[in-house]
Amino acid sequence: MIGELEELKGLLLNDWDPIGVAGIPEAVDEYDSYALHLHGMLAAGTTVEAVAEYLNWVVTARMELTGNLAHDREIAKRAIAI
């Protein structure tokens, strides 16, 4: 389980990264809380669409940025594969 959480953290930081902080050492934990929530969703057997909607909600509602649901779906597919 810990390995999966670390993989999710890496996926969000390196591939999802809506605020563009990948590669900044001080921001390595920027998305950890979202990864933890996502880990719980995956453990409960969620769907790709539910993960994509969660990621899109984070971007649009929490970060107040323009979302990209297609990109979030791709990340969701990869998250479920983990």
Residue pairs with C-beta under 8 A, 6 or more apart in sequence:
1 39
1 43
4 39
4 42
4 82
5 35
5 36
5 39
7 82
8 35
8 38
8 39
8 42
8 79
8 82
9 29
9 31
9 32
9 35
11 35
11 75
11 78
11 79
11 82
12 31
12 34
12 35
12 38
12 75
13 21
13 22
13 27
13 28
13 30
13 31
14 22
15 75
15 78
16 31
16 55
16 71
16 72
16 75
17 31
18 58
18 59
18 63
18 65
19 30
19 63
19 65
21 27
21 30
34 55
34 58
37 54
38 51
38 54
38 55
38 79
41 50
41 51
41 54
42 51
42 79
42 80
42 82
46 80
48 73
48 76
48 77
48 80
49 73
49 76
51 72
51 75
51 76
51 79
51 80
52 69
52 72
52 73
52 75
52 76
53 72
55 72
55 75
55 76
56 67
56 68
56 69
56 72
59 65
59 66
59 67
59 68
59 72
60 66
60 67
